[in-house]
């Protein structure tokens, strides 16, 4: 894996986002406040960090699988997108999809940040598209 330099301002007292293993592709983001979420509640959780996503990349905010599996804590719009021209604090929309209340404390890991390379679309208008085996069959039609 290569690395990309990303500028960051840490307005919180938390440590910087970090990878939990040498092979991890997502780095953990930390809560910058505390909250109790009842089942069905959502909250915009501040992280206290501001980053400059490089041009040609997207920051993606994703659910942490462990908390999702154990508690039902999910990132509601996962993956959330951080555009290269955004310079505000990263906020994470957390949702309690579980059956019990969830306490999120300041400094706890709440989500993952993945940096992904992206390309802009340059539309090429055509009269029709080449046929495929699947054709126009929709959801669930691939049989998998």
N, C-alpha and C positions, 0 to 999 in steps of 0.2 A: 504494500500500500504506500502511496505517496503522501505527501503532506502539502497543505495549502496554508499560507499565513492569513490569519483573520484577526483584525483589530477588535479589541473588546474593552468596554468600560464597565468596571464592577462597582455599582453603587450600593451593593449589599455588604453584609458582613460574612457572607458565605464564601467558601472557596470557589475557584473558577470551575466551570463544567469540566468533567474529566471522563476518560475512558476507564472502564473497570477491568479490562484485560487487554493484552497486546493485540488480540484479533478482533476486538469490538469495533463496529462501524458507527455506533451511536454513543454519544457522550451524555452522561447524566446531567440534567438541569435540577437546580435546587429551589425549593420554595423560599420566598423572601417575606412571608407572613404566615400566620397560622389560621386555620379554619376547620370547622366541623361541618361535614356534608351529610345530610340525612339522605336516605334512599330517594333518588330522583332529583336531588339538588345539583346545581352546577355553580361554579365560581370561576372568575377570571383571576388566576393566581399570579401575582407578580414574581419575577425571578431576580430583579435587581440588576440585570445585565443588559447592555446595549452592544450590538455587534454590527460590523460592516461586512455583510456577505459580499464576497468578490463578484464582479461582473462575470456572467457565464455560469453562475452557481445559484442554488436555492437552498435555504435552510429549511429543513423539515422537522416539525415537532411531532413526536410519536409517543404512543402509550408505552409505558414500561410493562413488559409482559408479566413480571412477578407480581406487581401490585394489582394488575388487572385480574390475574388468575386467583390470587388470595383474597382480594377485597372487592373487586369490581370497580376499581378506580381507573377511569379511561380518559384519554384526551378526546374531547367531544368531536372536534373536527379533524381527527387524525387521518392523514398527516396535515398539520397546519403548515402554511407556507410563510417564510420570511423572505421577502424580495430584496434584491441588492440595493434598492434605493430607500429602504425603510431604515430609519435611524432612531426609532423609539425603543422603549424598554420591551423586552420579550415578555409577553404574558401567555399563560397556558390555560386554556379552558378545560377545567377538570369537571368530570361528571361522575356521580356515584350511581353505578348501574347495579350495585349489590343490594342486599336485603338488610344490612346493618349500617349504622352511622360509621363514617370514616373520619378520623382526626388526621389532619395534615399539619405538621409542625414546621416552623421556620427551620430551614437547613436540611429538611428531608428531600430525598430524591423523588421527583414527581413526574418526570418525562425524559425523553431522550431527544437529542439534537443530532440530526444527520445532515451532512453537507453533500448535495448532489449536483453534478454537472447537468446543465440544461441547454437546450438549443431553442431558438425562436423559430416559429413556423413561418414559412413563406408559401402562402397558398398558391396552388396551380389549378385554376378552374379548368375543368374538362367536362365533356358531355356525359360520360359514363365511366365507371371503373371496371377494371379487369375482373372477370368472374373468379370465384373461389369455390372450393368444395363446400364450405359452410353457407356461402351466399348471404341471404338476409335473415337466416334463423337467429332468433334472439336468445335471451337469458336461459341458461340451462340446456341449450340445444346441442352443445358439443358432447353431451352424454358423460361428462366427467365431473 
